């Protein structure tokens, strides 16, 4: 609904790259599935892009991942 004031950021699609599970290449190690530093550095700007989009009232017309094409 266009009058909603709730916006999401789609971290799941960034982590899974469209798949079902967290991509192993983004894990810290074989035994630790937490995001590694490279993944974190890549997605942090996307979070801020999404926040800026919402603040500038573009939240309904921009991507949920914060990617700007």
Backbone bond lengths (Angstrom), bond angles and torsions (degrees), N, CA, C in turn:
res aa  C-N    CA-C-N  psi(-1)  N-CA   C-N-CA  omega(-1)  CA-C   N-CA-C  phi
1 X - - - 1.441 - - 1.528 108.60 -
2 X 1.281 117.55 135.45 1.458 121.20 -172.82 1.526 113.63 -69.93
3 X 1.320 118.56 -20.09 1.464 120.58 -179.72 1.526 113.44 -92.42
4 X 1.325 117.65 1.92 1.461 120.56 179.31 1.524 110.35 -67.07
5 X 1.298 115.49 149.74 1.458 119.77 175.44 1.528 110.37 -114.58
6 X 1.323 116.11 26.17 1.458 121.98 177.55 1.521 107.63 -115.17
7 X 1.317 115.89 124.36 1.451 121.50 -179.28 1.518 108.62 -128.27
8 X 1.317 116.48 147.21 1.455 120.39 179.33 1.523 110.01 -116.13
9 X 1.312 114.22 162.16 1.453 122.37 172.17 1.520 104.91 -120.53
10 X 1.317 118.29 126.05 1.454 123.03 -172.29 1.525 111.74 -89.20
11 X 1.318 116.13 74.72 1.460 121.54 177.03 1.527 110.88 -65.41
12 X 1.328 116.55 -35.03 1.470 121.15 -177.90 1.530 111.96 -55.52
13 X 1.318 117.33 -46.90 1.471 118.76 -178.29 1.526 111.30 -68.51
14 X 1.318 117.41 -28.84 1.466 119.79 176.21 1.529 110.39 -70.86
15 X 1.323 117.02 -40.58 1.472 121.68 -179.13 1.517 112.19 -69.78
16 X 1.310 117.30 -36.84 1.460 120.77 -173.82 1.523 113.39 -97.94
17 X 1.325 117.13 -11.71 1.462 122.66 -176.27 1.524 111.08 52.26
18 X 1.315 116.43 40.60 1.456 121.45 178.65 1.515 114.56 86.85
19 X 1.311 117.29 -3.93 1.459 120.81 178.69 1.519 111.18 -87.87
20 X 1.305 115.24 -163.85 1.456 120.74 -177.81 1.523 112.37 -95.58
21 X 1.334 116.64 -31.48 1.455 120.88 -174.21 1.530 111.47 -122.02
22 X 1.326 115.26 161.11 1.458 123.73 175.71 1.526 108.68 -55.59
23 X 1.317 116.79 127.84 1.460 121.41 -179.30 1.533 110.30 -64.48
24 X 1.329 116.21 129.61 1.469 120.95 -177.50 1.524 112.52 -61.82
25 X 1.322 117.06 -27.90 1.468 119.27 -178.96 1.526 111.78 -67.35
26 X 1.326 118.05 -16.41 1.457 121.90 179.00 1.525 113.23 -94.90
27 X 1.319 117.67 -3.55 1.468 121.60 -178.36 1.527 110.61 -78.98
28 X 1.331 115.00 151.34 1.472 119.62 177.56 1.516 111.65 -61.91
29 X 1.329 117.02 -40.41 1.461 121.48 179.48 1.526 108.72 -162.03
30 X 1.319 116.18 179.61 1.465 120.80 177.71 1.528 111.61 -63.34
31 X 1.328 116.53 -27.32 1.463 121.22 -177.63 1.520 113.65 -102.31
32 X 1.306 117.90 -2.08 1.468 121.78 -177.12 1.522 109.08 -135.64
33 X 1.321 115.75 106.60 1.468 119.97 -175.11 1.525 113.68 -85.95
34 X 1.314 117.74 5.23 1.468 119.20 176.44 1.529 109.14 -64.93
35 X 1.320 117.25 150.85 1.474 119.77 -179.41 1.535 112.38 -59.33
36 X 1.323 115.42 138.91 1.463 119.44 177.76 1.527 110.36 -80.87
37 X 1.310 116.37 172.96 1.462 120.40 -174.85 1.532 111.89 -67.67
38 X 1.331 118.19 -34.11 1.471 120.23 178.50 1.528 110.67 -62.80
39 X 1.319 116.76 -44.53 1.464 120.63 178.61 1.521 109.99 -63.88
40 X 1.309 116.61 -43.51 1.465 120.85 -179.44 1.524 111.45 -61.95
41 X 1.316 116.38 -41.32 1.474 120.45 178.29 1.524 111.58 -66.35
42 X 1.313 116.99 -31.46 1.458 121.38 -179.73 1.517 112.12 -74.42
43 X 1.331 116.91 -40.33 1.465 118.98 -173.76 1.524 114.27 -90.36
44 X 1.319 118.29 -19.41 1.472 119.95 -179.63 1.532 112.01 -56.16
45 X 1.321 119.24 -46.10 1.470 118.87 177.77 1.532 112.68 -62.57
46 X 1.332 117.30 -30.03 1.462 120.47 179.50 1.522 111.39 -68.12
47 X 1.324 116.18 -36.52 1.464 120.14 175.48 1.528 109.74 -61.83
48 X 1.306 116.67 -45.55 1.460 119.94 -179.33 1.527 111.63 -68.66
49 X 1.343 117.37 -34.66 1.469 119.50 173.48 1.516 110.44 -58.46
50 X 1.332 115.83 -45.13 1.464 120.06 -178.70 1.526 110.47 -63.96
51 X 1.327 116.93 -44.24 1.468 120.08 178.57 1.528 111.53 -60.30
52 X 1.305 116.53 -43.61 1.468 120.53 179.54 1.525 110.37 -64.52
53 X 1.345 116.85 -41.38 1.464 120.21 177.20 1.524 111.04 -57.34
54 X 1.322 116.52 -45.02 1.465 120.70 -179.10 1.526 110.74 -67.13
55 X 1.324 117.23 -44.05 1.469 121.08 -179.90 1.530 110.68 -61.39
56 X 1.320 116.34 -37.11 1.465 120.48 -179.18 1.536 112.11 -86.19
57 X 1.313 116.36 17.30 1.475 124.89 179.50 1.527 113.64 58.58
58 X 1.318 115.95 32.27 1.461 121.11 175.29 1.530 111.51 -109.06
59 X 1.311 117.25 13.66 1.458 121.40 -175.73 1.510 114.90 -62.17
60 X 1.322 117.61 -28.43 1.462 120.97 -179.70 1.516 113.23 -85.18
61 X 1.323 117.44 -13.36 1.464 120.02 -174.68 1.529 113.73 -115.58
62 X 1.313 117.44 1.80 1.463 120.88 -179.90 1.516 110.22 -115.37
63 X 1.332 116.91 171.15 1.461 121.30 -176.08 1.521 111.55 -70.61
64 X 1.323 115.80 152.15 1.462 121.18 178.56 1.517 112.75 -75.11
65 X 1.326 117.27 -14.72 1.460 120.87 -179.66 1.518 113.00 -92.10
66 X 1.316 117.42 -12.40 1.461 120.33 -176.83 1.503 113.56 86.41
67 X 1.342 116.72 2.54 1.463 120.35 179.26 1.518 108.70 -76.80
68 X 1.304 115.17 132.96 1.461 121.90 175.52 1.507 107.57 -110.55
69 X 1.306 116.20 117.75 1.469 120.90 -176.77 1.484 111.62 -91.86
